Amino acid sequence: MLRNEKNSLYSDRGFTLVELLVVITIIGILISLLLPAVQAAREAARRAQCSNNLKQISLAILNYEATWKTFPISVTHYNEGKFIGTGMSWMVGILPYMENQSLFDALDMRGQAYPDGQGIMNPANAQYIKRMLPCYTCPSDNPQKITKNNVWLAVPTDLEFAVTNYAGVLGTNIDSSSMWACATCLPDCHNYTAQGKAECSGSFWRHSIVAPVTIASFRDGTSNTVIVGEVLPDYDDFKVWALGNGTYSLTCPPINYLPETYDPWDWLNMTGFRSRHAGGALFAWADGHTSFVNETINLVTYHALSTRAGGETVSMDP
């Protein structure tokens, strides 16, 4: 018996335009509902990777200290008394402990960086110091420029330095003319030649070779002191991993403070800790652990956490 096409359960009729639009709308709604969750998952993964980078950096610092009995040192790129100004940063010093021994060995640090163009500024180092290193890069950040070539006293002036998303904690030392100078801040210490101060209140600064930091100097406790935190090179032209003049920041500005007007030479107000993570930034501590510090943290507490021997009793509560 022939099938009656008119009464068949089967039909060749396709979707109407209205039905198609409804389906597309439903799919669009589902995607819009899923997208924030996908983005949140991706950011969580990036934040976890960033935390792991800081963990590896802190362990490298502690391994360096176990070997040399001092924290990794930084050297200015001009002479500081008896010390030759190679310009080497502490981040260069820990490369062998970050599975980058070959890169460390390739760098020629002999001679003075300024004005002789040697040390870290040796032309033979140019191909290496412009190399972006994943271990020194937060995957949540996408800097506008991955290299900087306007570094103060750089010779030659077009020398390119790769940026970094991490910097050592200098502490609360700041010039009294800064907008962030306060009762819990200490006098500026970053320029040994001008100020004659051998050390700062934190763990890293550009002439720490003059007064190397030891574990014994953390009288506030290694679990109570931050030593490395996140930075954004878009807001600080000196945030490059190879040069001792750039691998430190102050805790005087609040976390994630972004200046309304960007002035790369106003470093006292620019060189704070900031990140692309919502609500705060990641830090490494002197005992090797890492944690997220909320941007609403009380500034007095934040300052206390950045000093090695301030004698403060601190709490992580905002």
FIBA-40930 format. One record per residue (C-alpha): x, y, z. Coordinates in steps of 0.1 Angstrom, whole numbers, padded with zeros to 4 digits, always signed. Layout:
XYZ ...
This chain:
+0000+0000+0000 +0014+0034-0010 +0022+0058+0018 +0000+0089+0018 +0024+0117+0016 -0002+0142+0030 -0008+0123+0061 +0027+0110+0067 +0044+0115+0100 +0075+0124+0079 +0078+0159+0064 +0103+0176+0043 +0094+0210+0058 +0125+0229+0071 +0128+0255+0099 +0109+0286+0095 +0127+0319+0098 +0111+0325+0132 +0121+0291+0145 +0157+0296+0133 +0159+0330+0150 +0146+0315+0182 +0173+0287+0181 +0200+0313+0174 +0188+0334+0203 +0188+0305+0227 +0223+0295+0217 +0234+0332+0221 +0219+0333+0256 +0237+0300+0266 +0270+0313+0253 +0266+0346+0271 +0259+0327+0303 +0289+0304+0298 +0314+0331+0287 +0319+0347+0322 +0324+0312+0337 +0350+0304+0310 +0368+0337+0315 +0368+0332+0352 +0383+0297+0348 +0409+0310+0325 +0419+0338+0349 +0420+0314+0378 +0444+0293+0358 +0465+0324+0349 +0465+0335+0385 +0476+0300+0396 +0505+0301+0371 +0515+0336+0384 +0514+0322+0420 +0536+0293+0408 +0561+0318+0392 +0564+0336+0425 +0568+0303+0444 +0597+0293+0421 +0612+0328+0425 +0610+0326+0463 +0625+0291+0464 +0653+0302+0441 +0660+0331+0465 +0662+0307+0494 +0684+0283+0475 +0707+0311+0466 +0708+0322+0503 +0716+0286+0513 +0745+0286+0489 +0759+0321+0494 +0746+0329+0529 +0730+0361+0516 +0700+0371+0495 +0708+0377+0458 +0722+0411+0454 +0717+0439+0429 +0744+0463+0416 +0738+0498+0402 +0750+0505+0367 +0776+0530+0379 +0803+0526+0405 +0793+0526+0442 +0825+0531+0462 +0847+0500+0458 +0820+0482+0439 +0821+0481+0401 +0788+0491+0386 +0779+0461+0365 +0742+0468+0366 +0734+0432+0374 +0700+0426+0390 +0692+0401+0417 +0669+0384+0391 +0700+0376+0371 +0717+0361+0401 +0689+0335+0407 +0688+0324+0371 +0708+0292+0378 +0682+0283+0405 +0653+0289+0380 +0665+0263+0355 +0682+0290+0334 +0719+0282+0340 +0727+0284+0303 +0713+0320+0301 +0732+0330+0332 +0764+0315+0318 +0759+0334+0285 +0758+0368+0302 +0791+0387+0304 +0791+0408+0335 +0827+0421+0334 +0833+0459+0335 +0813+0489+0343 +0779+0495+0328 +0780+0533+0328 +0796+0550+0310 +0817+0522+0295 +0788+0502+0281 +0800+0470+0298 +0786+0448+0325 +0749+0441+0318 +0751+0466+0290 +0778+0448+0272 +0767+0446+0235 +0773+0409+0237 +0745+0407+0262 +0719+0425+0240 +0704+0393+0225 +0698+0379+0260 +0686+0408+0281 +0657+0415+0256 +0644+0379+0260 +0611+0376+0277 +0612+0349+0304 +0580+0330+0313 +0592+0326+0348 +0593+0364+0352 +0560+0371+0334 +0525+0370+0347 +0502+0354+0321 +0473+0378+0332 +0493+0408+0319 +0498+0418+0283 +0522+0447+0284 +0520+0473+0257 +0558+0471+0253 +0577+0439+0260 +0610+0457+0260 +0622+0490+0274 +0649+0511+0258 +0648+0544+0278 +0665+0531+0309 +0683+0558+0328 +0720+0560+0320 +0717+0531+0295 +0747+0528+0271 +0740+0524+0242 +0707+0543+0245 +0688+0520+0223 +0696+0489+0243 +0665+0468+0248 +0656+0452+0282 +0628+0427+0285 +0601+0436+0311 +0591+0417+0342 +0560+0414+0362 +0578+0408+0395 +0599+0430+0417 +0617+0428+0450 +0603+0446+0480 +0624+0476+0489 +0602+0485+0519 +0588+0518+0530 +0618+0541+0523 +0607+0571+0503 +0615+0607+0498 +0596+0631+0520 +0584+0651+0490 +0564+0621+0477 +0526+0621+0479 +0529+0588+0497 +0553+0599+0525 +0537+0591+0558 +0543+0583+0595 +0551+0547+0588 +0575+0554+0560 +0613+0557+0563 +0637+0581+0546 +0648+0574+0510 +0675+0549+0507 +0677+0538+0471 +0706+0561+0461 +0737+0551+0480 +0759+0577+0462 +0736+0606+0471 +0722+0595+0504 +0750+0573+0518 +0725+0547+0532 +0739+0512+0528 +0706+0494+0532 +0668+0498+0529 +0641+0484+0552 +0630+0457+0528 +0648+0429+0510 +0659+0443+0476 +0672+0476+0463 +0695+0486+0435 +0728+0487+0456 +0722+0458+0480 +0757+0446+0472 +0768+0473+0496 +0749+0456+0525 +0738+0421+0515 +0706+0409+0532 +0708+0378+0554 +0681+0355+0568 +0692+0366+0603 +0682+0401+0595 +0645+0391+0593 +0638+0398+0629 +0601+0403+0622 +0600+0367+0611 +0603+0352+0576 +0566+0343+0576 +0556+0379+0584 +0577+0396+0556 +0569+0399+0519 +0600+0399+0497 +0587+0399+0460 +0554+0411+0445 +0536+0418+0413 +0542+0449+0392 +0530+0462+0358 +0557+0474+0334 +0531+0496+0316 +0532+0519+0347 +0569+0517+0354 +0596+0520+0327 +0623+0505+0350 +0606+0471+0354 +0631+0450+0335 +0645+0418+0348 +0682+0422+0339 +0689+0456+0353 +0695+0462+0390 +0679+0497+0388 +0645+0482+0380 +0639+0450+0400 +0624+0466+0432 +0593+0485+0443 +0580+0504+0473 +0551+0496+0495 +0543+0532+0502 +0516+0535+0474 +0485+0513+0480 +0484+0480+0461 +0470+0485+0425 +0473+0523+0427 +0472+0536+0391 +0483+0572+0385 +0460+0594+0365 +0490+0609+0346 +0518+0586+0337 +0553+0601+0342 +0580+0574+0339 +0605+0596+0358 +0582+0602+0388 +0594+0569+0401 +0586+0575+0437 +0549+0576+0429 +0550+0551+0401 +0570+0522+0416 +0543+0505+0436 +0530+0469+0435 +0500+0462+0412 +0486+0434+0391 +0459+0425+0366 +0442+0403+0391 +0410+0418+0405 +0411+0430+0440 +0448+0428+0449 +0482+0413+0440 +0502+0381+0447 +0533+0382+0469 +0561+0359+0479 +0572+0357+0515 +0606+0352+0531 +0597+0317+0542 +0589+0306+0506 +0551+0307+0506 +0530+0328+0484 +0496+0345+0490 +0472+0370+0476 +0471+0404+0494 +0439+0424+0491 +0442+0459+0478 +0421+0471+0507 +0447+0460+0533 +0454+0486+0559 +0484+0506+0548 +0500+0505+0582 +0498+0467+0581 +0510+0466+0545 +0540+0487+0554 +0548+0465+0584 +0548+0434+0562 +0574+0449+0539 +0601+0456+0565 +0625+0430+0578 +0631+0443+0613 +0604+0469+0620 +0593+0452+0653 +0556+0455+0644 +0528+0431+0653 +0509+0426+0621 +0476+0411+0609 +0464+0404+0574 +0429+0418+0581 +0420+0447+0558 
